[in-house]
Amino acid sequence: MDKMKPYELQLICESLHLRTKENWEQSRLVAYLIAQTNSKKRLKPTDILKFPWEKTEKDNNNINKTPSKPLTLEDVESIKKLALQRELELKKKGII
């Protein structure tokens, strides 16, 4: 971690919850099985517990389904300029 850049540490911290994701899914499945055997209604695992990452996946799917226009050459050039500006700002700050 001594050689890591600040932006790398931020990415790691943002994804720490993914380490326990499988354990949470497994616990929800066990709770779902117990609840389903004791219920006359048809249940779904999400009826037991909804996780924040499931909401994010649905939001991402909705974004991908929205129609979008193709990029023009002007759009590409403006994106490149913006990327170069941000790169220079990060270099000045010593982040990259």
Biopython code that builds the backbone (N, CA, C, O; Angstrom):
import numpy as np
from Bio.PDB.StructureBuilder import StructureBuilder

atoms = [
    (1, "MET", "N", (0.818, -1.188, 0.000)),
    (1, "MET", "CA", (0.000, 0.000, 0.000)),
    (1, "MET", "C", (0.865, 1.256, 0.000)),
    (1, "MET", "O", (0.359, 2.349, -0.252)),
    (2, "ASP", "N", (2.169, 1.118, 0.279)),
    (2, "ASP", "CA", (3.037, 2.290, 0.299)),
    (2, "ASP", "C", (3.223, 2.874, -1.095)),
    (2, "ASP", "O", (3.468, 4.072, -1.241)),
    (3, "LYS", "N", (3.108, 2.045, -2.103)),
    (3, "LYS", "CA", (3.334, 2.507, -3.475)),
    (3, "LYS", "C", (2.034, 2.845, -4.200)),
    (3, "LYS", "O", (2.055, 3.197, -5.379)),
    (4, "MET", "N", (0.924, 2.743, -3.515)),
    (4, "MET", "CA", (-0.365, 2.991, -4.160)),
    (4, "MET", "C", (-0.615, 4.479, -4.333)),
    (4, "MET", "O", (-0.169, 5.300, -3.531)),
    (5, "LYS", "N", (-1.327, 4.805, -5.383)),
    (5, "LYS", "CA", (-1.767, 6.171, -5.629)),
    (5, "LYS", "C", (-3.084, 6.390, -4.891)),
    (5, "LYS", "O", (-3.803, 5.429, -4.621)),
    (6, "PRO", "N", (-3.412, 7.644, -4.560)),
    (6, "PRO", "CA", (-4.669, 7.914, -3.842)),
    (6, "PRO", "C", (-5.911, 7.414, -4.575)),
    (6, "PRO", "O", (-6.849, 6.932, -3.940)),
    (7, "TYR", "N", (-5.927, 7.523, -5.899)),
    (7, "TYR", "CA", (-7.110, 7.076, -6.626)),
    (7, "TYR", "C", (-7.269, 5.558, -6.571)),
    (7, "TYR", "O", (-8.389, 5.054, -6.648)),
    (8, "GLU", "N", (-6.167, 4.826, -6.440)),
    (8, "GLU", "CA", (-6.255, 3.374, -6.316)),
    (8, "GLU", "C", (-6.848, 2.979, -4.966)),
    (8, "GLU", "O", (-7.643, 2.042, -4.882)),
    (9, "LEU", "N", (-6.466, 3.681, -3.932)),
    (9, "LEU", "CA", (-6.992, 3.407, -2.604)),
    (9, "LEU", "C", (-8.492, 3.683, -2.545)),
    (9, "LEU", "O", (-9.243, 2.943, -1.909)),
    (10, "GLN", "N", (-8.915, 4.740, -3.205)),
    (10, "GLN", "CA", (-10.341, 5.070, -3.243)),
    (10, "GLN", "C", (-11.142, 3.951, -3.896)),
    (10, "GLN", "O", (-12.212, 3.586, -3.408)),
    (11, "LEU", "N", (-10.627, 3.403, -5.003)),
    (11, "LEU", "CA", (-11.324, 2.308, -5.683)),
    (11, "LEU", "C", (-11.434, 1.081, -4.782)),
    (11, "LEU", "O", (-12.467, 0.411, -4.764)),
    (12, "ILE", "N", (-10.383, 0.791, -4.045)),
    (12, "ILE", "CA", (-10.405, -0.361, -3.148)),
    (12, "ILE", "C", (-11.423, -0.153, -2.041)),
    (12, "ILE", "O", (-12.193, -1.058, -1.718)),
    (13, "CYS", "N", (-11.425, 1.036, -1.461)),
    (13, "CYS", "CA", (-12.370, 1.325, -0.374)),
    (13, "CYS", "C", (-13.814, 1.268, -0.851)),
    (13, "CYS", "O", (-14.696, 0.834, -0.110)),
    (14, "GLU", "N", (-14.060, 1.703, -2.081)),
    (14, "GLU", "CA", (-15.418, 1.683, -2.613)),
    (14, "GLU", "C", (-15.920, 0.271, -2.880)),
    (14, "GLU", "O", (-17.129, 0.041, -2.919)),
    (15, "SER", "N", (-15.001, -0.678, -3.065)),
    (15, "SER", "CA", (-15.426, -2.040, -3.400)),
    (15, "SER", "C", (-15.221, -3.040, -2.257)),
    (15, "SER", "O", (-15.329, -4.247, -2.476)),
    (16, "LEU", "N", (-14.931, -2.569, -1.063)),
    (16, "LEU", "CA", (-14.732, -3.483, 0.070)),
    (16, "LEU", "C", (-15.981, -4.304, 0.383)),
    (16, "LEU", "O", (-15.878, -5.449, 0.824)),
    (17, "HIS", "N", (-17.147, -3.729, 0.161)),
    (17, "HIS", "CA", (-18.382, -4.451, 0.461)),
    (17, "HIS", "C", (-18.550, -5.695, -0.407)),
    (17, "HIS", "O", (-19.314, -6.594, -0.054)),
    (18, "LEU", "N", (-17.849, -5.757, -1.533)),
    (18, "LEU", "CA", (-17.970, -6.913, -2.420)),
    (18, "LEU", "C", (-17.323, -8.166, -1.825)),
    (18, "LEU", "O", (-17.629, -9.281, -2.247)),
    (19, "ARG", "N", (-16.427, -7.987, -0.843)),
    (19, "ARG", "CA", (-15.801, -9.147, -0.201)),
    (19, "ARG", "C", (-16.822, -9.999, 0.528)),
    (19, "ARG", "O", (-16.678, -11.220, 0.590)),
    (20, "THR", "N", (-17.840, -9.378, 1.074)),
    (20, "THR", "CA", (-18.828, -10.114, 1.859)),
    (20, "THR", "C", (-20.119, -10.358, 1.078)),
    (20, "THR", "O", (-21.084, -10.894, 1.623)),
    (21, "LYS", "N", (-20.137, -9.974, -0.169)),
    (21, "LYS", "CA", (-21.357, -10.100, -0.975)),
    (21, "LYS", "C", (-21.838, -11.546, -1.042)),
    (21, "LYS", "O", (-23.030, -11.811, -0.886)),
    (22, "GLU", "N", (-20.932, -12.471, -1.269)),
    (22, "GLU", "CA", (-21.309, -13.883, -1.385)),
    (22, "GLU", "C", (-21.890, -14.410, -0.078)),
    (22, "GLU", "O", (-22.859, -15.169, -0.089)),
    (23, "ASN", "N", (-21.305, -14.012, 1.045)),
    (23, "ASN", "CA", (-21.823, -14.448, 2.344)),
    (23, "ASN", "C", (-23.237, -13.912, 2.580)),
    (23, "ASN", "O", (-24.098, -14.631, 3.087)),
    (24, "TRP", "N", (-23.471, -12.667, 2.217)),
    (24, "TRP", "CA", (-24.804, -12.092, 2.369)),
    (24, "TRP", "C", (-25.821, -12.804, 1.483)),
    (24, "TRP", "O", (-26.948, -13.065, 1.905)),
    (25, "GLU", "N", (-25.420, -13.113, 0.262)),
    (25, "GLU", "CA", (-26.318, -13.829, -0.653)),
    (25, "GLU", "C", (-26.657, -15.212, -0.091)),
    (25, "GLU", "O", (-27.805, -15.650, -0.165)),
    (26, "GLN", "N", (-25.674, -15.883, 0.459)),
    (26, "GLN", "CA", (-25.887, -17.215, 1.025)),
    (26, "GLN", "C", (-26.822, -17.146, 2.232)),
    (26, "GLN", "O", (-27.714, -17.981, 2.382)),
    (27, "SER", "N", (-26.617, -16.159, 3.080)),
    (27, "SER", "CA", (-27.486, -15.997, 4.253)),
    (27, "SER", "C", (-28.920, -15.701, 3.842)),
    (27, "SER", "O", (-29.865, -16.213, 4.442)),
    (28, "ARG", "N", (-29.077, -14.870, 2.815)),
    (28, "ARG", "CA", (-30.429, -14.558, 2.348)),
    (28, "ARG", "C", (-31.096, -15.808, 1.786)),
    (28, "ARG", "O", (-32.293, -16.014, 1.990)),
    (29, "LEU", "N", (-30.343, -16.641, 1.084)),
    (29, "LEU", "CA", (-30.908, -17.863, 0.519)),
    (29, "LEU", "C", (-31.392, -18.804, 1.620)),
    (29, "LEU", "O", (-32.461, -19.402, 1.495)),
    (30, "VAL", "N", (-30.626, -18.939, 2.681)),
    (30, "VAL", "CA", (-31.038, -19.792, 3.801)),
    (30, "VAL", "C", (-32.309, -19.231, 4.440)),
    (30, "VAL", "O", (-33.246, -19.976, 4.728)),
    (31, "ALA", "N", (-32.336, -17.917, 4.658)),
    (31, "ALA", "CA", (-33.525, -17.287, 5.245)),
    (31, "ALA", "C", (-34.729, -17.454, 4.321)),
    (31, "ALA", "O", (-35.847, -17.675, 4.786)),
    (32, "TYR", "N", (-34.501, -17.349, 3.022)),
    (32, "TYR", "CA", (-35.576, -17.524, 2.045)),
    (32, "TYR", "C", (-36.143, -18.949, 2.104)),
    (32, "TYR", "O", (-37.359, -19.143, 2.099)),
    (33, "LEU", "N", (-35.254, -19.930, 2.158)),
    (33, "LEU", "CA", (-35.704, -21.326, 2.209)),
    (33, "LEU", "C", (-36.523, -21.601, 3.473)),
    (33, "LEU", "O", (-37.536, -22.299, 3.419)),
    (34, "ILE", "N", (-36.094, -21.062, 4.587)),
    (34, "ILE", "CA", (-36.834, -21.246, 5.838)),
    (34, "ILE", "C", (-38.197, -20.569, 5.748)),
    (34, "ILE", "O", (-39.214, -21.146, 6.133)),
    (35, "ALA", "N", (-38.208, -19.339, 5.236)),
    (35, "ALA", "CA", (-39.472, -18.597, 5.137)),
    (35, "ALA", "C", (-40.418, -19.255, 4.139)),
    (35, "ALA", "O", (-41.625, -19.308, 4.377)),
    (36, "GLN", "N", (-39.884, -19.758, 3.020)),
    (36, "GLN", "CA", (-40.736, -20.361, 1.996)),
    (36, "GLN", "C", (-41.381, -21.654, 2.498)),
    (36, "GLN", "O", (-42.536, -21.933, 2.177)),
    (37, "THR", "N", (-40.655, -22.431, 3.273)),
    (37, "THR", "CA", (-41.234, -23.678, 3.779)),
    (37, "THR", "C", (-42.330, -23.412, 4.810)),
    (37, "THR", "O", (-43.183, -24.271, 5.032)),
    (38, "ASN", "N", (-42.320, -22.253, 5.435)),
    (38, "ASN", "CA", (-43.320, -21.913, 6.447)),
    (38, "ASN", "C", (-44.383, -20.948, 5.930)),
    (38, "ASN", "O", (-45.160, -20.397, 6.710)),
    (39, "SER", "N", (-44.413, -20.750, 4.631)),
    (39, "SER", "CA", (-45.359, -19.787, 4.068)),
    (39, "SER", "C", (-46.208, -20.459, 2.998)),
    (39, "SER", "O", (-45.739, -21.340, 2.277)),
    (40, "LYS", "N", (-47.461, -20.031, 2.904)),
    (40, "LYS", "CA", (-48.333, -20.531, 1.839)),
    (40, "LYS", "C", (-48.207, -19.675, 0.587)),
    (40, "LYS", "O", (-48.552, -20.118, -0.508)),
    (41, "LYS", "N", (-47.714, -18.448, 0.746)),
    (41, "LYS", "CA", (-47.500, -17.567, -0.399)),
    (41, "LYS", "C", (-46.203, -17.942, -1.114)),
    (41, "LYS", "O", (-45.283, -18.504, -0.520)),
    (42, "ARG", "N", (-46.157, -17.617, -2.403)),
    (42, "ARG", "CA", (-44.927, -17.825, -3.165)),
    (42, "ARG", "C", (-44.021, -16.624, -2.923)),
    (42, "ARG", "O", (-44.407, -15.491, -3.211)),
    (43, "LEU", "N", (-42.829, -16.857, -2.402)),
    (43, "LEU", "CA", (-41.890, -15.787, -2.075)),
    (43, "LEU", "C", (-40.726, -15.757, -3.064)),
    (43, "LEU", "O", (-40.462, -16.721, -3.783)),
    (44, "LYS", "N", (-40.051, -14.626, -3.071)),
    (44, "LYS", "CA", (-38.803, -14.472, -3.819)),
    (44, "LYS", "C", (-37.720, -14.102, -2.809)),
    (44, "LYS", "O", (-38.026, -13.525, -1.766)),
    (45, "PRO", "N", (-36.481, -14.420, -3.097)),
    (45, "PRO", "CA", (-35.409, -14.038, -2.165)),
    (45, "PRO", "C", (-35.376, -12.529, -1.895)),
    (45, "PRO", "O", (-35.011, -12.102, -0.799)),
    (46, "THR", "N", (-35.752, -11.734, -2.880)),
    (46, "THR", "CA", (-35.747, -10.279, -2.665)),
    (46, "THR", "C", (-36.876, -9.842, -1.750)),
    (46, "THR", "O", (-36.846, -8.725, -1.235)),
    (47, "ASP", "N", (-37.873, -10.695, -1.535)),
    (47, "ASP", "CA", (-38.911, -10.372, -0.557)),
    (47, "ASP", "C", (-38.350, -10.432, 0.861)),
    (47, "ASP", "O", (-38.841, -9.749, 1.759)),
    (48, "ILE", "N", (-37.332, -11.244, 1.054)),
    (48, "ILE", "CA", (-36.708, -11.386, 2.359)),
    (48, "ILE", "C", (-35.787, -10.206, 2.637)),
    (48, "ILE", "O", (-35.867, -9.575, 3.691)),
    (49, "LEU", "N", (-34.909, -9.914, 1.677)),
    (49, "LEU", "CA", (-33.923, -8.861, 1.868)),
    (49, "LEU", "C", (-33.451, -8.356, 0.510)),
    (49, "LEU", "O", (-33.106, -9.141, -0.373)),
    (50, "LYS", "N", (-33.443, -7.037, 0.358)),
    (50, "LYS", "CA", (-32.904, -6.422, -0.864)),
    (50, "LYS", "C", (-31.563, -5.788, -0.523)),
    (50, "LYS", "O", (-31.409, -5.139, 0.512)),
    (51, "PHE", "N", (-30.605, -5.987, -1.404)),
    (51, "PHE", "CA", (-29.269, -5.458, -1.193)),
    (51, "PHE", "C", (-29.048, -4.210, -2.040)),
    (51, "PHE", "O", (-29.663, -4.061, -3.096)),
    (52, "PRO", "N", (-28.184, -3.323, -1.590)),
    (52, "PRO", "CA", (-27.913, -2.096, -2.355)),
    (52, "PRO", "C", (-27.362, -2.374, -3.748)),
    (52, "PRO", "O", (-27.665, -1.634, -4.684)),
    (53, "TRP", "N", (-26.560, -3.422, -3.905)),
    (53, "TRP", "CA", (-25.981, -3.688, -5.219)),
    (53, "TRP", "C", (-27.022, -4.174, -6.211)),
    (53, "TRP", "O", (-26.815, -4.050, -7.418)),
    (54, "GLU", "N", (-28.126, -4.718, -5.744)),
    (54, "GLU", "CA", (-29.197, -5.133, -6.660)),
    (54, "GLU", "C", (-29.894, -3.914, -7.234)),
    (54, "GLU", "O", (-30.258, -3.906, -8.411)),
    (55, "LYS", "N", (-30.084, -2.897, -6.432)),
    (55, "LYS", "CA", (-30.684, -1.674, -6.933)),
    (55, "LYS", "C", (-29.784, -1.033, -7.970)),
    (55, "LYS", "O", (-30.264, -0.498, -8.969)),
    (56, "THR", "N", (-28.476, -1.085, -7.736)),
    (56, "THR", "CA", (-27.523, -0.509, -8.669)),
    (56, "THR", "C", (-27.559, -1.252, -9.997)),
    (56, "THR", "O", (-27.531, -0.626, -11.057)),
    (57, "GLU", "N", (-27.620, -2.582, -9.950)),
    (57, "GLU", "CA", (-27.662, -3.352, -11.190)),
    (57, "GLU", "C", (-28.910, -3.019, -11.998)),
    (57, "GLU", "O", (-28.838, -2.906, -13.222)),
    (58, "LYS", "N", (-30.051, -2.861, -11.333)),
    (58, "LYS", "CA", (-31.276, -2.506, -12.049)),
    (58, "LYS", "C", (-31.163, -1.126, -12.668)),
    (58, "LYS", "O", (-31.595, -0.914, -13.800)),
    (59, "ASP", "N", (-30.583, -0.185, -11.931)),
    (59, "ASP", "CA", (-30.398, 1.154, -12.468)),
    (59, "ASP", "C", (-29.495, 1.118, -13.687)),
    (59, "ASP", "O", (-29.760, 1.792, -14.683)),
    (60, "ASN", "N", (-28.420, 0.326, -13.611)),
    (60, "ASN", "CA", (-27.513, 0.213, -14.748)),
    (60, "ASN", "C", (-28.211, -0.405, -15.947)),
    (60, "ASN", "O", (-27.983, 0.018, -17.080)),
    (61, "ASN", "N", (-29.056, -1.399, -15.716)),
    (61, "ASN", "CA", (-29.786, -2.016, -16.822)),
    (61, "ASN", "C", (-30.737, -1.025, -17.471)),
    (61, "ASN", "O", (-30.882, -1.011, -18.694)),
    (62, "ASN", "N", (-31.382, -0.201, -16.668)),
    (62, "ASN", "CA", (-32.287, 0.797, -17.227)),
    (62, "ASN", "C", (-31.530, 1.829, -18.046)),
    (62, "ASN", "O", (-32.034, 2.304, -19.063)),
    (63, "ILE", "N", (-30.338, 2.178, -17.618)),
    (63, "ILE", "CA", (-29.537, 3.137, -18.371)),
    (63, "ILE", "C", (-29.169, 2.551, -19.722)),
    (63, "ILE", "O", (-29.209, 3.252, -20.733)),
    (64, "ASN", "N", (-28.811, 1.274, -19.750)),
    (64, "ASN", "CA", (-28.407, 0.649, -21.003)),
    (64, "ASN", "C", (-29.575, 0.508, -21.977)),
    (64, "ASN", "O", (-29.358, 0.430, -23.187)),
    (65, "LYS", "N", (-30.792, 0.474, -21.480)),
    (65, "LYS", "CA", (-31.948, 0.296, -22.345)),
    (65, "LYS", "C", (-32.443, 1.606, -22.944)),
    (65, "LYS", "O", (-33.255, 1.589, -23.869)),
    (66, "THR", "N", (-31.974, 2.736, -22.437)),
    (66, "THR", "CA", (-32.438, 4.007, -22.971)),
    (66, "THR", "C", (-31.796, 4.244, -24.328)),
    (66, "THR", "O", (-30.606, 3.990, -24.513)),
    (67, "PRO", "N", (-32.582, 4.728, -25.269)),
    (67, "PRO", "CA", (-32.015, 4.969, -26.589)),
    (67, "PRO", "C", (-31.004, 6.119, -26.530)),
    (67, "PRO", "O", (-31.199, 7.087, -25.795)),
    (68, "SER", "N", (-29.953, 6.009, -27.288)),
    (68, "SER", "CA", (-28.944, 7.061, -27.322)),
    (68, "SER", "C", (-28.573, 7.349, -28.764)),
    (68, "SER", "O", (-28.693, 6.498, -29.646)),
    (69, "LYS", "N", (-28.122, 8.561, -28.974)),
    (69, "LYS", "CA", (-27.712, 8.941, -30.329)),
    (69, "LYS", "C", (-26.252, 8.580, -30.519)),
    (69, "LYS", "O", (-25.492, 8.563, -29.551)),
    (70, "PRO", "N", (-25.847, 8.293, -31.743)),
    (70, "PRO", "CA", (-24.442, 7.978, -31.986)),
    (70, "PRO", "C", (-23.579, 9.231, -31.790)),
    (70, "PRO", "O", (-24.038, 10.352, -32.007)),
    (71, "LEU", "N", (-22.338, 9.025, -31.382)),
    (71, "LEU", "CA", (-21.431, 10.136, -31.168)),
    (71, "LEU", "C", (-20.955, 10.704, -32.498)),
    (71, "LEU", "O", (-20.678, 9.973, -33.449)),
    (72, "THR", "N", (-20.870, 12.011, -32.534)),
    (72, "THR", "CA", (-20.327, 12.672, -33.721)),
    (72, "THR", "C", (-18.839, 12.886, -33.502)),
    (72, "THR", "O", (-18.336, 12.684, -32.397)),
    (73, "LEU", "N", (-18.135, 13.295, -34.547)),
    (73, "LEU", "CA", (-16.708, 13.578, -34.428)),
    (73, "LEU", "C", (-16.466, 14.740, -33.463)),
    (73, "LEU", "O", (-15.470, 14.759, -32.740)),
    (74, "GLU", "N", (-17.377, 15.700, -33.458)),
    (74, "GLU", "CA", (-17.249, 16.835, -32.538)),
    (74, "GLU", "C", (-17.364, 16.356, -31.084)),
    (74, "GLU", "O", (-16.630, 16.814, -30.208)),
    (75, "ASP", "N", (-18.287, 15.438, -30.850)),
    (75, "ASP", "CA", (-18.443, 14.882, -29.506)),
    (75, "ASP", "C", (-17.170, 14.176, -29.056)),
    (75, "ASP", "O", (-16.723, 14.348, -27.923)),
    (76, "VAL", "N", (-16.599, 13.392, -29.941)),
    (76, "VAL", "CA", (-15.381, 12.647, -29.622)),
    (76, "VAL", "C", (-14.242, 13.609, -29.323)),
    (76, "VAL", "O", (-13.492, 13.407, -28.368)),
    (77, "GLU", "N", (-14.107, 14.648, -30.128)),
    (77, "GLU", "CA", (-13.045, 15.629, -29.914)),
    (77, "GLU", "C", (-13.215, 16.362, -28.585)),
    (77, "GLU", "O", (-12.235, 16.597, -27.878)),
    (78, "SER", "N", (-14.446, 16.723, -28.242)),
    (78, "SER", "CA", (-14.668, 17.418, -26.975)),
    (78, "SER", "C", (-14.380, 16.497, -25.788)),
    (78, "SER", "O", (-13.867, 16.949, -24.764)),
    (79, "ILE", "N", (-14.705, 15.223, -25.920)),
    (79, "ILE", "CA", (-14.402, 14.252, -24.859)),
    (79, "ILE", "C", (-12.892, 14.101, -24.698)),
    (79, "ILE", "O", (-12.388, 14.031, -23.577)),
    (80, "LYS", "N", (-12.167, 14.052, -25.824)),
    (80, "LYS", "CA", (-10.713, 13.948, -25.762)),
    (80, "LYS", "C", (-10.098, 15.167, -25.079)),
    (80, "LYS", "O", (-9.194, 15.030, -24.255)),
    (81, "LYS", "N", (-10.590, 16.358, -25.420)),
    (81, "LYS", "CA", (-10.070, 17.580, -24.808)),
    (81, "LYS", "C", (-10.332, 17.584, -23.309)),
    (81, "LYS", "O", (-9.458, 17.945, -22.520)),
    (82, "LEU", "N", (-11.512, 17.190, -22.928)),
    (82, "LEU", "CA", (-11.858, 17.133, -21.509)),
    (82, "LEU", "C", (-10.974, 16.133, -20.768)),
    (82, "LEU", "O", (-10.538, 16.399, -19.648)),
    (83, "ALA", "N", (-10.711, 14.990, -21.388)),
    (83, "ALA", "CA", (-9.851, 13.973, -20.776)),
    (83, "ALA", "C", (-8.427, 14.497, -20.606)),
    (83, "ALA", "O", (-7.793, 14.258, -19.578)),
    (84, "LEU", "N", (-7.931, 15.206, -21.604)),
    (84, "LEU", "CA", (-6.580, 15.764, -21.509)),
    (84, "LEU", "C", (-6.503, 16.836, -20.421)),
    (84, "LEU", "O", (-5.512, 16.918, -19.694)),
    (85, "GLN", "N", (-7.545, 17.651, -20.312)),
    (85, "GLN", "CA", (-7.579, 18.673, -19.265)),
    (85, "GLN", "C", (-7.561, 18.026, -17.883)),
    (85, "GLN", "O", (-6.832, 18.470, -16.996)),
    (86, "ARG", "N", (-8.347, 16.999, -17.705)),
    (86, "ARG", "CA", (-8.393, 16.315, -16.407)),
    (86, "ARG", "C", (-7.071, 15.628, -16.100)),
    (86, "ARG", "O", (-6.630, 15.599, -14.951)),
    (87, "GLU", "N", (-6.439, 15.074, -17.134)),
    (87, "GLU", "CA", (-5.140, 14.437, -16.936)),
    (87, "GLU", "C", (-4.116, 15.464, -16.452)),
    (87, "GLU", "O", (-3.352, 15.196, -15.526)),
    (88, "LEU", "N", (-4.105, 16.635, -17.080)),
    (88, "LEU", "CA", (-3.181, 17.686, -16.660)),
    (88, "LEU", "C", (-3.453, 18.140, -15.228)),
    (88, "LEU", "O", (-2.516, 18.356, -14.458)),
    (89, "GLU", "N", (-4.719, 18.285, -14.868)),
    (89, "GLU", "CA", (-5.075, 18.678, -13.504)),
    (89, "GLU", "C", (-4.579, 17.639, -12.491)),
    (89, "GLU", "O", (-4.033, 17.992, -11.446)),
    (90, "LEU", "N", (-4.773, 16.370, -12.812)),
    (90, "LEU", "CA", (-4.326, 15.300, -11.901)),
    (90, "LEU", "C", (-2.803, 15.253, -11.788)),
    (90, "LEU", "O", (-2.263, 14.965, -10.720)),
    (91, "LYS", "N", (-2.116, 15.536, -12.890)),
    (91, "LYS", "CA", (-0.638, 15.559, -12.855)),
    (91, "LYS", "C", (-0.144, 16.720, -12.013)),
    (91, "LYS", "O", (0.822, 16.583, -11.263)),
    (92, "LYS", "N", (-0.812, 17.874, -12.136)),
    (92, "LYS", "CA", (-0.416, 19.043, -11.346)),
    (92, "LYS", "C", (-0.604, 18.769, -9.849)),
    (92, "LYS", "O", (0.189, 19.226, -9.026)),
    (93, "LYS", "N", (-1.642, 18.032, -9.509)),
    (93, "LYS", "CA", (-1.913, 17.717, -8.106)),
    (93, "LYS", "C", (-1.040, 16.566, -7.595)),
    (93, "LYS", "O", (-1.019, 16.281, -6.398)),
    (94, "GLY", "N", (-0.321, 15.910, -8.508)),
    (94, "GLY", "CA", (0.550, 14.809, -8.115)),
    (94, "GLY", "C", (-0.182, 13.499, -7.919)),
    (94, "GLY", "O", (0.357, 12.572, -7.315)),
    (95, "ILE", "N", (-1.405, 13.407, -8.420)),
    (95, "ILE", "CA", (-2.172, 12.171, -8.251)),
    (95, "ILE", "C", (-1.727, 11.115, -9.248)),
    (95, "ILE", "O", (-1.695, 9.927, -8.931)),
    (96, "ILE", "N", (-1.384, 11.549, -10.452)),
    (96, "ILE", "CA", (-0.836, 10.590, -11.441)),
    (96, "ILE", "C", (0.480, 11.100, -11.970)),
    (96, "ILE", "O", (1.103, 10.447, -12.807)),
]
sb = StructureBuilder()
sb.init_structure("model")
sb.init_model(0)
sb.init_chain("A")
sb.init_seg("    ")
for serial, (resi, resn, name, xyz) in enumerate(atoms, 1):
    if name == "N":
        sb.init_residue(resn, " ", resi, " ")
    sb.init_atom(name, np.array(xyz, "f"), 0.0, 1.0, " ", f" {name:<3s}", serial, name[0])
structure = sb.get_structure()
